[in-house]
Amino acid sequence: MSRLSRFEEYRFVGARDTMIAYDCDDPDQFSALKRRVQGHGLDRRNLLQAFAPDELREAVNRSFRPHRRDTVS
């Protein structure tokens, strides 16, 4: 599976405008993130964030919420 450029090494990527973290290993979540990046220009507006360590709990520690299937994307 391909990843977003500049974030190829990261599994979890967060959108700062909604504070939602996406799991790029999950095809549905990655698809939702990709649509948001393309439609809203999140990468050009510097609204994407990776986490170190690359774990969901680190994203939550930084006030991001996990992506939910019922979250509007």
PDB file of N, CA, C, O and CB in Angstrom:
ATOM      1  N   MET A   1       0.848  -1.169   0.000  1.00  0.00           N
ATOM      2  CA  MET A   1       0.000   0.000   0.000  1.00  0.00           C
ATOM      3  C   MET A   1       0.897   1.238   0.000  1.00  0.00           C
ATOM      4  O   MET A   1       1.888   1.302   0.728  1.00  0.00           O
ATOM      5  CB  MET A   1      -0.967  -0.005   1.223  1.00  0.00           C
ATOM      6  N   SER A   2       0.541   2.196  -0.811  1.00  0.00           N
ATOM      7  CA  SER A   2       1.320   3.431  -0.848  1.00  0.00           C
ATOM      8  C   SER A   2       0.942   4.311   0.342  1.00  0.00           C
ATOM      9  O   SER A   2      -0.107   4.144   0.963  1.00  0.00           O
ATOM     10  CB  SER A   2       1.091   4.189  -2.183  1.00  0.00           C
ATOM     11  N   ARG A   3       1.817   5.230   0.626  1.00  0.00           N
ATOM     12  CA  ARG A   3       1.589   6.176   1.730  1.00  0.00           C
ATOM     13  C   ARG A   3       1.652   7.591   1.182  1.00  0.00           C
ATOM     14  O   ARG A   3       2.036   7.801   0.032  1.00  0.00           O
ATOM     15  CB  ARG A   3       2.638   5.981   2.876  1.00  0.00           C
ATOM     16  N   LEU A   4       1.281   8.547   1.991  1.00  0.00           N
ATOM     17  CA  LEU A   4       1.384   9.947   1.599  1.00  0.00           C
ATOM     18  C   LEU A   4       2.851  10.344   1.502  1.00  0.00           C
ATOM     19  O   LEU A   4       3.672   9.918   2.315  1.00  0.00           O
ATOM     20  CB  LEU A   4       0.639  10.857   2.602  1.00  0.00           C
ATOM     21  N   SER A   5       3.173  11.152   0.516  1.00  0.00           N
ATOM     22  CA  SER A   5       4.557  11.613   0.425  1.00  0.00           C
ATOM     23  C   SER A   5       4.875  12.417   1.684  1.00  0.00           C
ATOM     24  O   SER A   5       3.997  13.059   2.259  1.00  0.00           O
ATOM     25  CB  SER A   5       4.791  12.472  -0.870  1.00  0.00           C
ATOM     26  N   ARG A   6       6.119  12.375   2.098  1.00  0.00           N
ATOM     27  CA  ARG A   6       6.634  12.956   3.337  1.00  0.00           C
ATOM     28  C   ARG A   6       6.228  12.157   4.575  1.00  0.00           C
ATOM     29  O   ARG A   6       6.747  12.415   5.661  1.00  0.00           O
ATOM     30  CB  ARG A   6       6.151  14.383   3.473  1.00  0.00           C
ATOM     31  N   PHE A   7       5.315  11.196   4.438  1.00  0.00           N
ATOM     32  CA  PHE A   7       4.856  10.410   5.577  1.00  0.00           C
ATOM     33  C   PHE A   7       4.944   8.914   5.282  1.00  0.00           C
ATOM     34  O   PHE A   7       4.218   8.120   5.879  1.00  0.00           O
ATOM     35  CB  PHE A   7       3.418  10.794   5.944  1.00  0.00           C
ATOM     36  N   GLU A   8       5.829   8.529   4.366  1.00  0.00           N
ATOM     37  CA  GLU A   8       5.940   7.127   3.967  1.00  0.00           C
ATOM     38  C   GLU A   8       6.330   6.218   5.115  1.00  0.00           C
ATOM     39  O   GLU A   8       5.963   5.043   5.124  1.00  0.00           O
ATOM     40  CB  GLU A   8       6.942   6.987   2.861  1.00  0.00           C
ATOM     41  N   GLU A   9       7.058   6.735   6.071  1.00  0.00           N
ATOM     42  CA  GLU A   9       7.590   5.936   7.175  1.00  0.00           C
ATOM     43  C   GLU A   9       6.630   5.831   8.367  1.00  0.00           C
ATOM     44  O   GLU A   9       6.931   5.149   9.347  1.00  0.00           O
ATOM     45  CB  GLU A   9       8.899   6.527   7.638  1.00  0.00           C
ATOM     46  N   TYR A  10       5.489   6.497   8.286  1.00  0.00           N
ATOM     47  CA  TYR A  10       4.596   6.580   9.449  1.00  0.00           C
ATOM     48  C   TYR A  10       3.296   5.828   9.229  1.00  0.00           C
ATOM     49  O   TYR A  10       2.694   5.896   8.157  1.00  0.00           O
ATOM     50  CB  TYR A  10       4.293   8.030   9.774  1.00  0.00           C
ATOM     51  N   ARG A  11       2.881   5.126  10.237  1.00  0.00           N
ATOM     52  CA  ARG A  11       1.600   4.422  10.189  1.00  0.00           C
ATOM     53  C   ARG A  11       0.459   5.361  10.568  1.00  0.00           C
ATOM     54  O   ARG A  11      -0.590   5.345   9.925  1.00  0.00           O
ATOM     55  CB  ARG A  11       1.618   3.200  11.125  1.00  0.00           C
ATOM     56  N   PHE A  12       0.649   6.175  11.600  1.00  0.00           N
ATOM     57  CA  PHE A  12      -0.402   7.069  12.080  1.00  0.00           C
ATOM     58  C   PHE A  12      -0.100   8.501  11.669  1.00  0.00           C
ATOM     59  O   PHE A  12       0.983   9.025  11.932  1.00  0.00           O
ATOM     60  CB  PHE A  12      -0.547   6.969  13.610  1.00  0.00           C
ATOM     61  N   VAL A  13      -1.080   9.128  11.016  1.00  0.00           N
ATOM     62  CA  VAL A  13      -0.953  10.512  10.572  1.00  0.00           C
ATOM     63  C   VAL A  13      -2.204  11.239  11.042  1.00  0.00           C
ATOM     64  O   VAL A  13      -3.320  10.744  10.879  1.00  0.00           O
ATOM     65  CB  VAL A  13      -0.771  10.616   9.001  1.00  0.00           C
ATOM     66  N   GLY A  14      -2.010  12.416  11.628  1.00  0.00           N
ATOM     67  CA  GLY A  14      -3.124  13.189  12.141  1.00  0.00           C
ATOM     68  C   GLY A  14      -3.421  14.404  11.297  1.00  0.00           C
ATOM     69  O   GLY A  14      -2.519  15.007  10.715  1.00  0.00           O
ATOM     70  N   ALA A  15      -4.687  14.761  11.233  1.00  0.00           N
ATOM     71  CA  ALA A  15      -5.135  15.986  10.561  1.00  0.00           C
ATOM     72  C   ALA A  15      -5.368  17.028  11.648  1.00  0.00           C
ATOM     73  O   ALA A  15      -6.230  16.852  12.509  1.00  0.00           O
ATOM     74  CB  ALA A  15      -6.448  15.742   9.699  1.00  0.00           C
ATOM     75  N   ARG A  16      -4.609  18.100  11.608  1.00  0.00           N
ATOM     76  CA  ARG A  16      -4.689  19.105  12.671  1.00  0.00           C
ATOM     77  C   ARG A  16      -5.978  19.907  12.652  1.00  0.00           C
ATOM     78  O   ARG A  16      -6.366  20.452  13.685  1.00  0.00           O
ATOM     79  CB  ARG A  16      -3.529  20.043  12.567  1.00  0.00           C
ATOM     80  N   ASP A  17      -6.654  19.999  11.518  1.00  0.00           N
ATOM     81  CA  ASP A  17      -7.882  20.794  11.484  1.00  0.00           C
ATOM     82  C   ASP A  17      -9.022  20.122  12.237  1.00  0.00           C
ATOM     83  O   ASP A  17      -9.890  20.801  12.784  1.00  0.00           O
ATOM     84  CB  ASP A  17      -8.299  21.047  10.048  1.00  0.00           C
ATOM     85  N   THR A  18      -9.023  18.783  12.267  1.00  0.00           N
ATOM     86  CA  THR A  18     -10.074  18.052  12.979  1.00  0.00           C
ATOM     87  C   THR A  18      -9.552  17.310  14.202  1.00  0.00           C
ATOM     88  O   THR A  18     -10.327  16.802  15.013  1.00  0.00           O
ATOM     89  CB  THR A  18     -10.739  17.073  12.046  1.00  0.00           C
ATOM     90  N   MET A  19      -8.206  17.252  14.326  1.00  0.00           N
ATOM     91  CA  MET A  19      -7.553  16.532  15.422  1.00  0.00           C
ATOM     92  C   MET A  19      -7.940  15.049  15.423  1.00  0.00           C
ATOM     93  O   MET A  19      -8.178  14.455  16.475  1.00  0.00           O
ATOM     94  CB  MET A  19      -7.920  17.173  16.771  1.00  0.00           C
ATOM     95  N   ILE A  20      -7.996  14.469  14.227  1.00  0.00           N
ATOM     96  CA  ILE A  20      -8.281  13.048  14.062  1.00  0.00           C
ATOM     97  C   ILE A  20      -7.032  12.367  13.537  1.00  0.00           C
ATOM     98  O   ILE A  20      -6.394  12.858  12.606  1.00  0.00           O
ATOM     99  CB  ILE A  20      -9.487  12.816  13.103  1.00  0.00           C
ATOM    100  N   ALA A  21      -6.680  11.230  14.138  1.00  0.00           N
ATOM    101  CA  ALA A  21      -5.539  10.433  13.707  1.00  0.00           C
ATOM    102  C   ALA A  21      -6.033   9.275  12.854  1.00  0.00           C
ATOM    103  O   ALA A  21      -7.005   8.605  13.203  1.00  0.00           O
ATOM    104  CB  ALA A  21      -4.729   9.915  14.923  1.00  0.00           C
ATOM    105  N   TYR A  22      -5.357   9.046  11.737  1.00  0.00           N
ATOM    106  CA  TYR A  22      -5.717   7.996  10.787  1.00  0.00           C
ATOM    107  C   TYR A  22      -4.652   6.911  10.800  1.00  0.00           C
ATOM    108  O   TYR A  22      -3.460   7.205  10.885  1.00  0.00           O
ATOM    109  CB  TYR A  22      -5.890   8.574   9.363  1.00  0.00           C
ATOM    110  N   ASP A  23      -5.076   5.666  10.715  1.00  0.00           N
ATOM    111  CA  ASP A  23      -4.183   4.519  10.609  1.00  0.00           C
ATOM    112  C   ASP A  23      -3.983   4.239   9.122  1.00  0.00           C
ATOM    113  O   ASP A  23      -4.904   3.771   8.452  1.00  0.00           O
ATOM    114  CB  ASP A  23      -4.760   3.257  11.364  1.00  0.00           C
ATOM    115  N   CYS A  24      -2.800   4.518   8.603  1.00  0.00           N
ATOM    116  CA  CYS A  24      -2.528   4.356   7.169  1.00  0.00           C
ATOM    117  C   CYS A  24      -2.430   2.895   6.753  1.00  0.00           C
ATOM    118  O   CYS A  24      -2.382   2.610   5.557  1.00  0.00           O
ATOM    119  CB  CYS A  24      -1.245   5.071   6.802  1.00  0.00           C
ATOM    120  N   ASP A  25      -2.400   1.958   7.699  1.00  0.00           N
ATOM    121  CA  ASP A  25      -2.420   0.534   7.376  1.00  0.00           C
ATOM    122  C   ASP A  25      -3.845   0.015   7.191  1.00  0.00           C
ATOM    123  O   ASP A  25      -4.043  -1.098   6.702  1.00  0.00           O
ATOM    124  CB  ASP A  25      -1.716  -0.260   8.469  1.00  0.00           C
ATOM    125  N   ASP A  26      -4.825   0.808   7.576  1.00  0.00           N
ATOM    126  CA  ASP A  26      -6.228   0.447   7.398  1.00  0.00           C
ATOM    127  C   ASP A  26      -6.695   1.076   6.076  1.00  0.00           C
ATOM    128  O   ASP A  26      -6.704   2.300   5.949  1.00  0.00           O
ATOM    129  CB  ASP A  26      -7.117   0.934   8.625  1.00  0.00           C
ATOM    130  N   PRO A  27      -7.078   0.261   5.101  1.00  0.00           N
ATOM    131  CA  PRO A  27      -7.435   0.801   3.781  1.00  0.00           C
ATOM    132  C   PRO A  27      -8.554   1.834   3.821  1.00  0.00           C
ATOM    133  O   PRO A  27      -8.498   2.819   3.084  1.00  0.00           O
ATOM    134  CB  PRO A  27      -7.841  -0.320   2.873  1.00  0.00           C
ATOM    135  N   ASP A  28      -9.562   1.639   4.656  1.00  0.00           N
ATOM    136  CA  ASP A  28     -10.665   2.595   4.737  1.00  0.00           C
ATOM    137  C   ASP A  28     -10.209   3.927   5.337  1.00  0.00           C
ATOM    138  O   ASP A  28     -10.565   4.995   4.838  1.00  0.00           O
ATOM    139  CB  ASP A  28     -11.810   2.009   5.570  1.00  0.00           C
ATOM    140  N   GLN A  29      -9.424   3.855   6.405  1.00  0.00           N
ATOM    141  CA  GLN A  29      -8.937   5.083   7.020  1.00  0.00           C
ATOM    142  C   GLN A  29      -7.968   5.819   6.103  1.00  0.00           C
ATOM    143  O   GLN A  29      -8.014   7.045   6.003  1.00  0.00           O
ATOM    144  CB  GLN A  29      -8.265   4.775   8.351  1.00  0.00           C
ATOM    145  N   PHE A  30      -7.084   5.070   5.429  1.00  0.00           N
ATOM    146  CA  PHE A  30      -6.138   5.712   4.522  1.00  0.00           C
ATOM    147  C   PHE A  30      -6.870   6.380   3.369  1.00  0.00           C
ATOM    148  O   PHE A  30      -6.497   7.474   2.944  1.00  0.00           O
ATOM    149  CB  PHE A  30      -5.127   4.693   3.990  1.00  0.00           C
ATOM    150  N   SER A  31      -7.898   5.735   2.867  1.00  0.00           N
ATOM    151  CA  SER A  31      -8.701   6.310   1.789  1.00  0.00           C
ATOM    152  C   SER A  31      -9.374   7.606   2.237  1.00  0.00           C
ATOM    153  O   SER A  31      -9.409   8.585   1.491  1.00  0.00           O
ATOM    154  CB  SER A  31      -9.758   5.304   1.316  1.00  0.00           C
ATOM    155  N   ALA A  32      -9.907   7.606   3.456  1.00  0.00           N
ATOM    156  CA  ALA A  32     -10.541   8.818   3.996  1.00  0.00           C
ATOM    157  C   ALA A  32      -9.517   9.938   4.162  1.00  0.00           C
ATOM    158  O   ALA A  32      -9.800  11.092   3.841  1.00  0.00           O
ATOM    159  CB  ALA A  32     -11.220   8.517   5.350  1.00  0.00           C
ATOM    160  N   LEU A  33      -8.332   9.602   4.659  1.00  0.00           N
ATOM    161  CA  LEU A  33      -7.277  10.604   4.816  1.00  0.00           C
ATOM    162  C   LEU A  33      -6.848  11.145   3.460  1.00  0.00           C
ATOM    163  O   LEU A  33      -6.693  12.355   3.297  1.00  0.00           O
ATOM    164  CB  LEU A  33      -6.068  10.008   5.556  1.00  0.00           C
ATOM    165  N   LYS A  34      -6.658  10.272   2.498  1.00  0.00           N
ATOM    166  CA  LYS A  34      -6.228  10.691   1.166  1.00  0.00           C
ATOM    167  C   LYS A  34      -7.251  11.632   0.528  1.00  0.00           C
ATOM    168  O   LYS A  34      -6.875  12.628  -0.091  1.00  0.00           O
ATOM    169  CB  LYS A  34      -6.005   9.467   0.270  1.00  0.00           C
ATOM    170  N   ARG A  35      -8.539  11.321   0.676  1.00  0.00           N
ATOM    171  CA  ARG A  35      -9.590  12.213   0.159  1.00  0.00           C
ATOM    172  C   ARG A  35      -9.517  13.585   0.810  1.00  0.00           C
ATOM    173  O   ARG A  35      -9.680  14.604   0.138  1.00  0.00           O
ATOM    174  CB  ARG A  35     -10.977  11.601   0.392  1.00  0.00           C
ATOM    175  N   ARG A  36      -9.272  13.615   2.121  1.00  0.00           N
ATOM    176  CA  ARG A  36      -9.179  14.886   2.830  1.00  0.00           C
ATOM    177  C   ARG A  36      -7.957  15.675   2.393  1.00  0.00           C
ATOM    178  O   ARG A  36      -8.028  16.891   2.215  1.00  0.00           O
ATOM    179  CB  ARG A  36      -9.136  14.652   4.331  1.00  0.00           C
ATOM    180  N   VAL A  37      -6.836  14.984   2.219  1.00  0.00           N
ATOM    181  CA  VAL A  37      -5.607  15.658   1.786  1.00  0.00           C
ATOM    182  C   VAL A  37      -5.821  16.271   0.403  1.00  0.00           C
ATOM    183  O   VAL A  37      -5.458  17.424   0.172  1.00  0.00           O
ATOM    184  CB  VAL A  37      -4.404  14.664   1.763  1.00  0.00           C
ATOM    185  N   GLN A  38      -6.406  15.509  -0.510  1.00  0.00           N
ATOM    186  CA  GLN A  38      -6.617  16.000  -1.867  1.00  0.00           C
ATOM    187  C   GLN A  38      -7.690  17.088  -1.917  1.00  0.00           C
ATOM    188  O   GLN A  38      -7.526  18.087  -2.617  1.00  0.00           O
ATOM    189  CB  GLN A  38      -7.002  14.847  -2.784  1.00  0.00           C
ATOM    190  N   GLY A  39      -8.766  16.904  -1.195  1.00  0.00           N
ATOM    191  CA  GLY A  39      -9.881  17.850  -1.251  1.00  0.00           C
ATOM    192  C   GLY A  39      -9.667  19.133  -0.465  1.00  0.00           C
ATOM    193  O   GLY A  39     -10.184  20.186  -0.839  1.00  0.00           O
ATOM    194  N   HIS A  40      -8.916  19.052   0.612  1.00  0.00           N
ATOM    195  CA  HIS A  40      -8.750  20.212   1.492  1.00  0.00           C
ATOM    196  C   HIS A  40      -7.335  20.758   1.504  1.00  0.00           C
ATOM    197  O   HIS A  40      -7.061  21.749   2.181  1.00  0.00           O
ATOM    198  CB  HIS A  40      -9.148  19.850   2.889  1.00  0.00           C
ATOM    199  N   GLY A  41      -6.431  20.127   0.765  1.00  0.00           N
ATOM    200  CA  GLY A  41      -5.051  20.599   0.697  1.00  0.00           C
ATOM    201  C   GLY A  41      -4.346  20.597   2.042  1.00  0.00           C
ATOM    202  O   GLY A  41      -3.584  21.515   2.347  1.00  0.00           O
ATOM    203  N   LEU A  42      -4.593  19.577   2.844  1.00  0.00           N
ATOM    204  CA  LEU A  42      -4.001  19.527   4.183  1.00  0.00           C
ATOM    205  C   LEU A  42      -2.480  19.545   4.138  1.00  0.00           C
ATOM    206  O   LEU A  42      -1.837  20.130   5.010  1.00  0.00           O
ATOM    207  CB  LEU A  42      -4.474  18.286   4.917  1.00  0.00           C
ATOM    208  N   ASP A  43      -1.906  18.908   3.129  1.00  0.00           N
ATOM    209  CA  ASP A  43      -0.442  18.886   3.029  1.00  0.00           C
ATOM    210  C   ASP A  43       0.110  20.266   2.685  1.00  0.00           C
ATOM    211  O   ASP A  43       1.121  20.676   3.254  1.00  0.00           O
ATOM    212  CB  ASP A  43       0.007  17.867   1.974  1.00  0.00           C
ATOM    213  N   ARG A  44      -0.520  20.981   1.780  1.00  0.00           N
ATOM    214  CA  ARG A  44      -0.061  22.327   1.410  1.00  0.00           C
ATOM    215  C   ARG A  44      -0.261  23.335   2.539  1.00  0.00           C
ATOM    216  O   ARG A  44       0.475  24.317   2.636  1.00  0.00           O
ATOM    217  CB  ARG A  44      -0.796  22.805   0.163  1.00  0.00           C
ATOM    218  N   ARG A  45      -1.239  23.096   3.377  1.00  0.00           N
ATOM    219  CA  ARG A  45      -1.549  24.022   4.478  1.00  0.00           C
ATOM    220  C   ARG A  45      -0.854  23.616   5.775  1.00  0.00           C
ATOM    221  O   ARG A  45      -1.119  24.192   6.830  1.00  0.00           O
ATOM    222  CB  ARG A  45      -3.061  24.087   4.703  1.00  0.00           C
ATOM    223  N   ASN A  46       0.038  22.621   5.698  1.00  0.00           N
ATOM    224  CA  ASN A  46       0.802  22.162   6.862  1.00  0.00           C
ATOM    225  C   ASN A  46      -0.116  21.715   8.006  1.00  0.00           C
ATOM    226  O   ASN A  46       0.105  22.062   9.166  1.00  0.00           O
ATOM    227  CB  ASN A  46       1.736  23.276   7.350  1.00  0.00           C
ATOM    228  N   LEU A  47      -1.140  20.945   7.659  1.00  0.00           N
ATOM    229  CA  LEU A  47      -2.114  20.481   8.649  1.00  0.00           C
ATOM    230  C   LEU A  47      -2.049  18.977   8.883  1.00  0.00           C
ATOM    231  O   LEU A  47      -3.014  18.376   9.355  1.00  0.00           O
ATOM    232  CB  LEU A  47      -3.506  20.861   8.214  1.00  0.00           C
ATOM    233  N   LEU A  48      -0.914  18.371   8.554  1.00  0.00           N
ATOM    234  CA  LEU A  48      -0.717  16.948   8.813  1.00  0.00           C
ATOM    235  C   LEU A  48       0.379  16.780   9.844  1.00  0.00           C
ATOM    236  O   LEU A  48       1.332  17.558   9.889  1.00  0.00           O
ATOM    237  CB  LEU A  48      -0.369  16.184   7.513  1.00  0.00           C
ATOM    238  N   GLN A  49       0.237  15.761  10.667  1.00  0.00           N
ATOM    239  CA  GLN A  49       1.233  15.512  11.708  1.00  0.00           C
ATOM    240  C   GLN A  49       1.462  14.020  11.859  1.00  0.00           C
ATOM    241  O   GLN A  49       0.519  13.229  11.885  1.00  0.00           O
ATOM    242  CB  GLN A  49       0.792  16.127  13.051  1.00  0.00           C
ATOM    243  N   ALA A  50       2.734  13.649  11.959  1.00  0.00           N
ATOM    244  CA  ALA A  50       3.117  12.266  12.273  1.00  0.00           C
ATOM    245  C   ALA A  50       3.521  12.227  13.741  1.00  0.00           C
ATOM    246  O   ALA A  50       3.722  13.268  14.366  1.00  0.00           O
ATOM    247  CB  ALA A  50       4.292  11.755  11.340  1.00  0.00           C
ATOM    248  N   PHE A  51       3.636  11.038  14.276  1.00  0.00           N
ATOM    249  CA  PHE A  51       3.894  10.885  15.705  1.00  0.00           C
ATOM    250  C   PHE A  51       5.106   9.995  15.943  1.00  0.00           C
ATOM    251  O   PHE A  51       5.334   9.022  15.223  1.00  0.00           O
ATOM    252  CB  PHE A  51       2.665  10.305  16.415  1.00  0.00           C
ATOM    253  N   ALA A  52       5.870  10.343  16.956  1.00  0.00           N
ATOM    254  CA  ALA A  52       7.012   9.518  17.355  1.00  0.00           C
ATOM    255  C   ALA A  52       6.938   9.340  18.862  1.00  0.00           C
ATOM    256  O   ALA A  52       6.978  10.327  19.597  1.00  0.00           O
ATOM    257  CB  ALA A  52       8.384  10.167  16.921  1.00  0.00           C
ATOM    258  N   PRO A  53       6.834   8.129  19.332  1.00  0.00           N
ATOM    259  CA  PRO A  53       6.806   6.904  18.549  1.00  0.00           C
ATOM    260  C   PRO A  53       5.525   6.821  17.727  1.00  0.00           C
ATOM    261  O   PRO A  53       4.505   7.418  18.068  1.00  0.00           O
ATOM    262  CB  PRO A  53       6.934   5.681  19.461  1.00  0.00           C
ATOM    263  N   ASP A  54       5.606   6.068  16.640  1.00  0.00           N
ATOM    264  CA  ASP A  54       4.509   5.944  15.678  1.00  0.00           C
ATOM    265  C   ASP A  54       3.451   4.992  16.222  1.00  0.00           C
ATOM    266  O   ASP A  54       3.309   3.860  15.759  1.00  0.00           O
ATOM    267  CB  ASP A  54       5.030   5.449  14.305  1.00  0.00           C
ATOM    268  N   GLU A  55       2.716   5.479  17.214  1.00  0.00           N
ATOM    269  CA  GLU A  55       1.693   4.670  17.890  1.00  0.00           C
ATOM    270  C   GLU A  55       0.446   5.511  18.111  1.00  0.00           C
ATOM    271  O   GLU A  55       0.522   6.729  18.275  1.00  0.00           O
ATOM    272  CB  GLU A  55       2.222   4.115  19.245  1.00  0.00           C
ATOM    273  N   LEU A  56      -0.700   4.846  18.113  1.00  0.00           N
ATOM    274  CA  LEU A  56      -1.956   5.549  18.325  1.00  0.00           C
ATOM    275  C   LEU A  56      -1.995   6.215  19.691  1.00  0.00           C
ATOM    276  O   LEU A  56      -2.550   7.305  19.833  1.00  0.00           O
ATOM    277  CB  LEU A  56      -3.126   4.593  18.177  1.00  0.00           C
ATOM    278  N   ARG A  57      -1.413   5.573  20.696  1.00  0.00           N
ATOM    279  CA  ARG A  57      -1.456   6.169  22.032  1.00  0.00           C
ATOM    280  C   ARG A  57      -0.677   7.487  22.074  1.00  0.00           C
ATOM    281  O   ARG A  57      -1.017   8.367  22.865  1.00  0.00           O
ATOM    282  CB  ARG A  57      -0.888   5.188  23.072  1.00  0.00           C
ATOM    283  N   GLU A  58       0.358   7.646  21.241  1.00  0.00           N
ATOM    284  CA  GLU A  58       1.080   8.919  21.171  1.00  0.00           C
ATOM    285  C   GLU A  58       0.210   9.985  20.512  1.00  0.00           C
ATOM    286  O   GLU A  58       0.244  11.149  20.912  1.00  0.00           O
ATOM    287  CB  GLU A  58       2.406   8.754  20.394  1.00  0.00           C
ATOM    288  N   ALA A  59      -0.559   9.599  19.517  1.00  0.00           N
ATOM    289  CA  ALA A  59      -1.490  10.544  18.892  1.00  0.00           C
ATOM    290  C   ALA A  59      -2.527  11.012  19.917  1.00  0.00           C
ATOM    291  O   ALA A  59      -2.828  12.202  20.006  1.00  0.00           O
ATOM    292  CB  ALA A  59      -2.192   9.894  17.665  1.00  0.00           C
ATOM    293  N   VAL A  60      -3.061  10.080  20.675  1.00  0.00           N
ATOM    294  CA  VAL A  60      -4.045  10.422  21.713  1.00  0.00           C
ATOM    295  C   VAL A  60      -3.391  11.297  22.780  1.00  0.00           C
ATOM    296  O   VAL A  60      -4.023  12.224  23.288  1.00  0.00           O
ATOM    297  CB  VAL A  60      -4.640   9.135  22.359  1.00  0.00           C
ATOM    298  N   ASN A  61      -2.152  11.019  23.120  1.00  0.00           N
ATOM    299  CA  ASN A  61      -1.422  11.827  24.082  1.00  0.00           C
ATOM    300  C   ASN A  61      -1.285  13.273  23.609  1.00  0.00           C
ATOM    301  O   ASN A  61      -1.176  14.190  24.423  1.00  0.00           O
ATOM    302  CB  ASN A  61      -0.048  11.227  24.335  1.00  0.00           C
ATOM    303  N   ARG A  62      -1.291  13.471  22.293  1.00  0.00           N
ATOM    304  CA  ARG A  62      -1.181  14.816  21.722  1.00  0.00           C
ATOM    305  C   ARG A  62      -2.548  15.387  21.372  1.00  0.00           C
ATOM    306  O   ARG A  62      -2.649  16.294  20.546  1.00  0.00           O
ATOM    307  CB  ARG A  62      -0.294  14.794  20.480  1.00  0.00           C
ATOM    308  N   SER A  63      -3.586  14.869  21.985  1.00  0.00           N
ATOM    309  CA  SER A  63      -4.968  15.358  21.876  1.00  0.00           C
ATOM    310  C   SER A  63      -5.665  15.022  20.568  1.00  0.00           C
ATOM    311  O   SER A  63      -6.677  15.643  20.242  1.00  0.00           O
ATOM    312  CB  SER A  63      -4.982  16.826  22.053  1.00  0.00           C
ATOM    313  N   PHE A  64      -5.153  14.056  19.807  1.00  0.00           N
ATOM    314  CA  PHE A  64      -5.845  13.602  18.605  1.00  0.00           C
ATOM    315  C   PHE A  64      -6.803  12.486  18.995  1.00  0.00           C
ATOM    316  O   PHE A  64      -6.541  11.734  19.934  1.00  0.00           O
ATOM    317  CB  PHE A  64      -4.836  13.120  17.516  1.00  0.00           C
ATOM    318  N   ARG A  65      -7.902  12.381  18.280  1.00  0.00           N
ATOM    319  CA  ARG A  65      -8.863  11.294  18.473  1.00  0.00           C
ATOM    320  C   ARG A  65      -8.660  10.261  17.373  1.00  0.00           C
ATOM    321  O   ARG A  65      -8.336  10.623  16.242  1.00  0.00           O
ATOM    322  CB  ARG A  65     -10.331  11.828  18.471  1.00  0.00           C
ATOM    323  N   PRO A  66      -8.843   8.998  17.681  1.00  0.00           N
ATOM    324  CA  PRO A  66      -8.762   7.976  16.631  1.00  0.00           C
ATOM    325  C   PRO A  66      -9.884   8.161  15.616  1.00  0.00           C
ATOM    326  O   PRO A  66     -10.985   8.581  15.975  1.00  0.00           O
ATOM    327  CB  PRO A  66      -8.827   6.561  17.244  1.00  0.00           C
ATOM    328  N   HIS A  67      -9.614   7.855  14.368  1.00  0.00           N
ATOM    329  CA  HIS A  67     -10.627   7.898  13.324  1.00  0.00           C
ATOM    330  C   HIS A  67     -11.682   6.844  13.617  1.00  0.00           C
ATOM    331  O   HIS A  67     -11.359   5.715  13.984  1.00  0.00           O
ATOM    332  CB  HIS A  67      -9.999   7.678  11.924  1.00  0.00           C
ATOM    333  N   ARG A  68     -12.892   7.204  13.460  1.00  0.00           N
ATOM    334  CA  ARG A  68     -14.018   6.266  13.621  1.00  0.00           C
ATOM    335  C   ARG A  68     -14.699   6.120  12.280  1.00  0.00           C
ATOM    336  O   ARG A  68     -14.714   7.059  11.484  1.00  0.00           O
ATOM    337  CB  ARG A  68     -15.036   6.756  14.713  1.00  0.00           C
ATOM    338  N   ARG A  69     -15.243   4.994  12.028  1.00  0.00           N
ATOM    339  CA  ARG A  69     -15.904   4.763  10.750  1.00  0.00           C
ATOM    340  C   ARG A  69     -17.065   5.733  10.530  1.00  0.00           C
ATOM    341  O   ARG A  69     -17.389   6.071   9.392  1.00  0.00           O
ATOM    342  CB  ARG A  69     -16.404   3.328  10.673  1.00  0.00           C
ATOM    343  N   ASP A  70     -17.686   6.176  11.621  1.00  0.00           N
ATOM    344  CA  ASP A  70     -18.820   7.086  11.483  1.00  0.00           C
ATOM    345  C   ASP A  70     -18.397   8.557  11.504  1.00  0.00           C
ATOM    346  O   ASP A  70     -19.251   9.443  11.467  1.00  0.00           O
ATOM    347  CB  ASP A  70     -19.821   6.828  12.589  1.00  0.00           C
ATOM    348  N   THR A  71     -17.071   8.829  11.565  1.00  0.00           N
ATOM    349  CA  THR A  71     -16.593  10.205  11.523  1.00  0.00           C
ATOM    350  C   THR A  71     -16.749  10.745  10.124  1.00  0.00           C
ATOM    351  O   THR A  71     -16.389  10.084   9.149  1.00  0.00           O
ATOM    352  CB  THR A  71     -15.129  10.301  11.981  1.00  0.00           C
ATOM    353  N   VAL A  72     -17.279  11.932  10.025  1.00  0.00           N
ATOM    354  CA  VAL A  72     -17.423  12.568   8.721  1.00  0.00           C
ATOM    355  C   VAL A  72     -16.040  12.933   8.229  1.00  0.00           C
ATOM    356  O   VAL A  72     -15.275  13.568   8.955  1.00  0.00           O
ATOM    357  CB  VAL A  72     -18.348  13.823   8.790  1.00  0.00           C
ATOM    358  N   SER A  73     -15.703  12.543   7.001  1.00  0.00           N
ATOM    359  CA  SER A  73     -14.368  12.844   6.481  1.00  0.00           C
ATOM    360  C   SER A  73     -14.381  13.809   5.384  1.00  0.00           C
ATOM    361  O   SER A  73     -13.325  14.153   4.853  1.00  0.00           O
ATOM    362  CB  SER A  73     -13.702  11.637   6.025  1.00  0.00           C
TER     363      SER A  73
END
